Amino acid sequence: MGDAIYKALEEGYTDPIRDVLWGHIYLTPALAALTKSAPFMRLSRILQLGPVSCVYPGATHTRASHSIGVYHLGRRLLINLVERGAGDWLSPGGARSFLCACLLHDLGHFPYTHSLKELPLASHESLTGKSILAEPLKGLIGKAGADPAFTAAIVDTSLPARGSVELLFYRKLLSGVLDPDKLDYLNRDARYCGVPYGAQDVDFILSRLYPHKERGVDIDSRGIPSVESILFSKYLMYRTVYWHHSVRSATSMIKKALIRGLETGIIAPEELYNLDDQSLFALMESRADKSSLFSLAARVREGALYCLIAEFPYNEGDHLSLLDIKARSAHENALARILSESLGKTIPGDGIIIDVPEPFSLETGLYVRNEECYFAESSSAFTAETVQSFVKSLYVIRIYADKDLEPVLTSFPGLTEIFRRGGI
């Protein structure tokens, strides 16, 4: 079996793609055909980081380039693991399916990064699975020597595993602490944003990974610094790039327009599937006459973002209700009414946005084989409490307002108290 898997992973990779980050990436002609399909080409019209380019102008790389990078690292990872014994429970067809899953894992991703993440829509993983099981991808995956159903099930974990050890193994590889997705996006995003935080020593990381049939991969104690680097890099990238206050402003403006569009039926959920960045904005522009909130999308495109008025650490006791995006608009309206009464100036509900970050975690689930414990209990300085403190520091509630309201609101001394009195 080992020789057959090596053949599946090493032979016939004759089509190069030149990547800024990883240099030449080689695909088989059948895998290269997947990158030329219409579903994959849509990813070339979606910026990986969406509104981040408002702050970091270099951040114009696409989900297509990221997906090709994930495929490249996934192939390198699997070759290393097969060399260390994973071939005992893997098959050539399964290995090819894993490579297809790496390449296609973001097919169902929504445009404009995570602006649509909280909306009541199907998960992008389930949309990816459906796309993989439909033509033209279903036939192209078959021609690549992979199983479309197996490929879809690697990405969409809601699909039944039917007790397949190999399938569960690949799921662990594609989504974990040191997975090819994270290794690519941290390095790639940092490179294009021009910041030093995301760079990872991929060669060393791959050298410290060992296959485990149930857990996916283990590390030894020499790999602990690599996990620490991943955790701190992810923290810094969220703090300085992904959740920069201007990026959060753009994201929250798009969310506010879309959630109202969905609530009023101006937009149907199905209309938000399979869009790219341009078609998302075109859809909102086409409905601008039906809701004034869609003017927020035009403002985002023009760089006329709402201003940061105040920010508060998230406290579950006070702010739990804010996690419900549908309830957030009621709090915004209440806050606007109280501000209007206190200031003697009309503050429209549409002029105030309360932003709460999406759920976030720093994964520490790797097993340290020579210490016989999981990472959080290992010799690492990153204890469970330390990791949790990083996560907690990132959860900040921000209030944004129209620029015209900035002078009066930022100078108002009782905003914190009004924020609490507004039922928040």
C-alpha positions in Angstrom: 0.0 0.0 0.0 2.9 2.4 0.8 4.3 2.3 -2.7 0.8 2.9 -4.2 0.3 6.0 -2.0 3.8 7.3 -2.8 2.8 7.0 -6.5 -0.4 8.8 -5.9 1.4 11.7 -4.2 4.6 11.9 -6.2 4.0 10.8 -9.8 2.5 12.9 -12.6 2.8 16.3 -10.9 3.9 18.1 -14.1 1.8 21.3 -14.1 3.5 24.2 -12.2 1.8 27.2 -10.7 4.1 30.0 -9.5 3.1 31.2 -6.1 4.4 34.3 -4.3 4.8 32.5 -1.0 5.8 28.9 -1.8 7.4 29.2 -5.3 6.6 26.5 -7.8 3.6 24.4 -6.8 3.1 21.3 -8.9 -0.3 19.7 -9.8 -1.3 16.8 -12.0 -3.1 17.9 -15.2 -6.3 16.6 -13.7 -5.8 18.7 -10.5 -4.9 21.7 -12.6 -8.2 21.3 -14.4 -10.0 21.8 -11.1 -8.4 25.3 -10.8 -9.8 26.3 -14.2 -13.3 25.3 -13.3 -16.0 28.0 -12.9 -16.6 27.2 -9.2 -12.9 27.6 -8.4 -12.4 30.7 -10.6 -15.0 32.4 -8.4 -12.4 32.3 -5.6 -10.1 34.4 -7.7 -12.7 37.2 -7.4 -12.9 37.0 -3.6 -10.3 38.8 -1.6 -9.0 36.6 1.1 -9.2 39.4 3.7 -12.0 41.5 2.3 -12.1 44.9 4.0 -8.5 44.5 5.4 -7.3 46.2 2.3 -8.9 49.5 3.6 -6.1 49.4 6.2 -3.4 47.4 4.6 -3.5 48.2 0.8 -1.3 45.2 0.0 -3.9 42.7 1.2 -5.4 42.0 -2.2 -4.6 38.3 -2.4 -7.5 36.0 -3.2 -9.1 32.8 -1.8 -7.9 31.1 -5.0 -4.2 31.7 -4.2 -4.8 30.7 -0.6 -6.5 27.5 -1.7 -3.6 26.5 -4.0 -1.3 27.1 -1.0 -3.4 24.9 1.2 -3.2 22.1 -1.4 0.6 22.5 -1.6 1.1 22.3 2.2 -1.5 19.5 2.4 0.5 17.4 -0.1 3.8 18.1 1.7 2.2 17.2 5.0 0.7 13.9 3.7 4.0 12.9 2.1 5.8 13.4 5.5 3.2 11.5 7.4 3.2 8.6 4.9 7.0 8.4 5.4 6.3 8.0 9.1 3.8 5.2 8.9 0.4 6.7 8.0 0.3 4.6 4.8 -0.7 1.7 7.0 -4.3 3.0 7.1 -4.5 5.2 4.0 -5.4 4.5 0.4 -4.2 6.0 -2.9 -7.8 7.2 -3.7 -8.2 8.6 -0.2 -4.9 10.5 -0.6 -6.0 12.0 -3.9 -9.4 12.9 -2.3 -7.5 14.7 0.5 -5.6 16.7 -2.0 -8.8 17.7 -3.7 -10.4 18.6 -0.4 -7.4 20.9 0.4 -7.7 22.6 -3.0 -11.4 23.0 -2.9 -12.0 23.5 0.9 -13.1 27.2 0.4 -15.4 26.7 -2.6 -18.5 27.7 -0.6 -16.9 30.6 1.2 -18.9 33.8 1.3 -17.5 37.0 -0.3 -16.0 39.9 1.7 -14.2 37.7 4.2 -16.3 37.0 7.4 -18.9 39.8 7.0 -21.6 37.2 6.3 -20.4 34.7 9.0 -23.0 35.5 11.6 -25.9 35.7 9.2 -28.6 32.9 9.3 -27.2 31.1 6.2 -25.9 27.6 5.4 -22.3 27.0 6.5 -19.7 27.5 3.8 -18.5 23.9 4.5 -21.9 22.5 3.6 -22.0 24.7 0.5 -18.6 23.4 -0.4 -19.7 19.8 -0.1 -22.7 20.5 -2.3 -20.5 22.1 -5.0 -18.1 19.2 -4.9 -20.9 16.7 -5.5 -22.3 18.6 -8.4 -21.0 19.0 -12.0 -18.5 20.1 -13.2 -16.5 19.3 -10.1 -17.9 15.8 -9.5 -16.6 14.6 -12.9 -13.3 16.5 -12.6 -12.6 15.0 -9.2 -13.2 11.6 -10.5 -10.8 12.2 -13.3 -8.2 13.2 -10.7 -8.4 9.7 -9.3 -10.4 10.8 -6.2 -13.9 10.1 -4.8 -16.2 13.1 -4.9 -18.3 11.8 -2.0 -15.2 11.1 0.1 -13.8 14.6 -0.8 -17.0 16.3 0.2 -17.1 14.5 3.5 -13.6 15.6 4.4 -14.6 19.2 4.1 -18.2 19.0 5.3 -18.1 17.3 8.7 -21.9 17.2 8.9 -21.8 14.4 6.3 -21.6 10.9 7.8 -18.2 9.3 8.3 -19.7 5.8 8.5 -16.8 4.7 10.7 -14.1 5.4 8.2 -10.8 5.7 10.0 -9.2 7.2 6.9 -11.9 9.9 6.5 -11.7 10.9 10.2 -7.9 11.1 9.9 -8.1 13.5 6.9 -10.6 15.7 8.7 -8.1 16.0 11.6 -5.4 17.0 9.1 -7.4 19.6 7.3 -8.7 21.3 10.5 -6.4 21.3 13.5 -3.7 23.2 15.4 -1.0 22.9 12.7 -3.2 22.3 9.7 -2.2 23.4 6.1 -5.0 26.0 6.1 -3.7 27.9 9.1 -0.1 27.5 8.0 -0.9 29.1 4.6 -3.2 31.9 5.7 -1.0 33.1 8.6 2.1 33.2 6.3 0.2 34.6 3.3 -1.8 37.2 5.1 1.2 38.5 6.9 3.2 38.7 3.7 0.6 40.7 1.8 -0.2 43.0 4.8 3.4 43.7 5.3 3.5 42.7 8.9 5.9 40.3 10.6 3.6 38.4 12.9 2.3 35.5 10.8 5.6 34.0 9.5 5.9 30.3 10.5 8.8 27.8 10.0 6.9 25.4 7.9 9.8 23.1 7.1 10.5 22.6 10.8 6.9 22.2 11.7 6.4 19.4 9.2 9.5 17.7 10.6 8.0 17.5 14.1 4.6 16.0 13.1 3.9 12.3 13.6 0.8 10.5 12.3 -1.8 9.1 14.7 -4.8 7.1 13.4 -7.3 8.7 15.8 -5.8 12.1 16.6 -4.5 13.0 13.2 -1.0 14.2 14.1 1.1 14.4 17.3 4.2 16.4 18.1 7.2 15.9 20.3 8.5 18.4 22.8 10.8 19.9 20.1 7.6 21.0 18.3 6.2 22.9 21.2 7.8 26.2 20.2 6.1 25.8 16.8 2.7 25.6 18.4 3.5 28.5 20.6 4.4 30.5 17.5 1.2 29.6 15.8 -0.9 30.6 18.8 0.9 33.9 19.3 0.9 34.7 15.6 -2.8 34.1 15.3 -3.4 36.3 18.4 -1.4 39.1 16.9 -2.9 38.8 13.5 -6.4 39.1 15.0 -5.4 42.0 17.2 -3.6 44.0 14.5 -5.1 42.9 11.2 -8.3 40.8 11.2 -10.0 42.7 14.0 -8.4 46.2 13.4 -11.1 48.7 14.5 -11.5 50.0 10.9 -11.8 46.5 9.5 -14.5 45.8 12.2 -16.3 49.0 11.1 -16.5 47.9 7.5 -17.5 44.4 8.5 -20.3 45.6 10.8 -21.7 48.0 8.3 -22.1 45.2 5.7 -23.6 43.0 8.4 -26.1 45.6 9.4 -27.3 46.1 5.9 -27.6 42.4 5.1 -29.3 41.3 8.3 -32.0 43.9 7.8 -32.3 42.8 4.2 -32.8 39.2 5.3 -35.2 40.2 8.1 -37.4 42.2 5.7 -37.3 39.7 2.9 -35.6 42.2 0.5 -32.9 39.6 0.1 -33.4 35.9 0.2 -30.7 33.7 1.8 -30.2 31.8 -1.5 -29.2 35.0 -3.2 -26.1 35.3 -1.0 -24.7 31.9 -2.1 -22.0 31.6 -4.8 -21.4 35.4 -5.0 -18.0 37.0 -5.3 -17.0 40.4 -3.9 -18.3 42.4 -6.9 -21.6 40.6 -7.2 -22.3 41.0 -3.5 -22.0 44.8 -3.7 -24.0 44.7 -7.0 -26.8 42.8 -5.3 -27.0 45.4 -2.4 -26.8 48.3 -4.9 -29.8 46.8 -6.8 -31.9 46.8 -3.7 -30.8 50.3 -2.4 -34.2 51.8 -3.4 -35.9 49.3 -1.0 -33.9 50.0 2.1 -31.7 53.0 3.0 -29.4 50.7 4.9 -27.9 49.4 1.6 -26.3 52.8 1.3 -23.9 51.5 3.9 -22.4 49.1 1.3 -21.7 52.1 -1.0 -20.1 53.9 1.9 -17.8 50.9 2.6 -16.8 50.7 -1.1 -16.0 54.4 -1.0 -14.0 54.2 2.2 -16.5 56.3 4.2 -16.5 54.1 7.2 -18.3 54.7 10.5 -16.0 56.1 13.2 -15.1 54.3 16.4 -16.9 56.2 19.2 -16.3 53.9 22.2 -15.1 50.4 23.1 -15.6 48.1 26.1 -14.3 44.7 27.2 -16.9 42.0 26.6 -18.5 40.9 29.9 -20.8 37.9 29.6 -22.9 39.1 32.5 -23.7 42.5 30.9 -23.4 41.7 27.2 -24.7 38.2 26.6 -27.7 39.4 24.6 -25.4 41.2 22.1 -24.2 37.8 20.8 -27.5 37.5 19.0 -27.1 39.5 15.8 -30.8 39.9 15.3 -31.2 41.4 18.8 -28.3 43.8 18.3 -30.4 46.2 16.2 -32.9 46.7 19.1 -30.0 47.6 21.3 -28.7 50.1 18.7 -32.1 51.7 18.4 -32.4 51.9 22.3 -29.0 53.5 22.5 -29.8 56.0 19.7 -33.0 57.0 21.5 -31.2 57.6 24.9 -28.4 59.5 23.2 -31.0 61.7 21.4 -32.8 62.5 24.6 -29.5 63.3 26.5 -28.0 65.4 23.7 -31.1 67.1 22.5 -30.1 66.0 19.0 -31.7 63.3 16.8 -29.5 60.3 16.5 -31.0 57.8 14.0 -30.8 54.1 14.8 -29.2 53.5 11.5 -26.4 55.9 12.5 -25.2 53.7 15.4 -23.7 50.2 15.1 -22.7 47.9 17.9 -20.0 45.5 16.9 -19.3 42.2 18.7 -16.5 39.9 17.3 -17.5 36.4 16.1 -16.6 33.3 18.2 -12.9 32.8 18.3 -10.5 30.2 19.8 -6.8 29.4 20.0 -6.6 25.7 19.4 -4.3 23.7 21.7 -5.5 20.2 21.0 -2.2 18.6 19.9 -0.8 15.6 21.8 2.9 15.8 22.9 4.0 12.2 22.5 7.2 12.1 24.6 5.5 14.0 27.4 2.4 11.9 27.2 0.0 14.7 27.6 -1.8 17.3 25.5 -0.3 20.7 24.7 -2.1 22.7 27.4 -0.7 20.3 30.1 2.8 20.2 28.6 6.0 22.0 29.4 4.9 24.9 27.3 4.6 28.4 28.9 1.2 28.6 27.1 -1.0 27.2 29.8 -4.8 26.9 29.3 -5.2 30.0 31.5 -2.7 32.0 29.4 -4.4 31.0 26.1 -7.8 32.0 27.6 -6.4 35.4 28.6 -5.3 36.0 25.1 -8.8 35.2 23.8 -10.4 37.3 26.4 -8.3 40.3 25.6 -9.5 40.2 21.9 -13.2 40.3 22.8 -14.0 44.0 22.6 -17.4 45.6 22.0 -17.2 48.6 19.8 -19.7 51.3 19.1 -19.5 52.9 15.7 -21.3 56.0 14.4 -21.7 58.1 11.3 -18.8 60.5 10.9 -21.1 63.5 11.3 -21.9 62.3 14.8 -18.3 61.8 15.9 -17.6 65.2 17.4 -20.7 65.2 19.7 -20.5 61.6 20.7 -16.8 61.3 21.4 -17.0 64.3 23.7 -20.0 63.1 25.6 -18.9 62.2 29.1 -21.7 59.8 30.0 -21.5 57.4 27.0 -20.5 54.4 29.1 -23.3 54.8 31.5 -25.8 55.4 28.7 -24.5 52.3 27.0 -25.4 50.3 30.1 -28.8 52.1 30.6 -29.7 51.2 27.1 -30.4 47.6 28.2 -27.1 46.3 26.9 
